[in-house]
Amino acid sequence: MAQKQDVFDPLHYLLLLEQRPGALEYAKPLRQWRQDWPASYHLLLRRLREQWPDGRGVKEFIQVLRLHQQHPAPQIEQAVEQALAYGCVHFDGVKHCLEHLGQEADPTPLLDLTDKPHLALVGNQPLDLGRYDQLIERYAPL
């Protein structure tokens, strides 16, 4: 005879916990899930609590956990690590990092100006700050 066992999905509790962030420590499904969290999650939660000790930090963290409802855990973990590294320790920072995972900045290809040598120096000439001084003198109020 199989024993009866409670199975809790912590994702089902997150919306309720957003409304009652003080219950984060006491919610049994989250306590079980928390044991498997990567170190970056614990660090994020600690920093959010330090930043917003009034409970907003916990709410921000719960929003980060809710990202698990639409994204794979490894991607969220990577986004949390990036947000911590960049110093954008809040939900929007994690979400931004998540949205830009894997997107390399496409460098703009250089134009081939071999047939137009007169254009090759455009934008590369040294700045003449004397022109700026002339403008200031010309338009400065007396």
KAUR-V703284 format. One record per run of one state. SS is the DSSP state (h for helix, s for strand, l for the rest). FROM is the first residue (numbers start at 0). TO is the last residue. If there is no record, write none. Layout:
SS/FROM/TO  SS/FROM/TO
//
This chain:
l/0/8  h/9/18  l/19/19  h/20/24  l/25/26  h/27/33  l/34/37  h/38/50  l/51/54  h/55/68  l/69/71  h/72/85  l/86/89  h/90/98  l/99/115  h/116/118  l/119/127  h/128/138  l/139/141
//
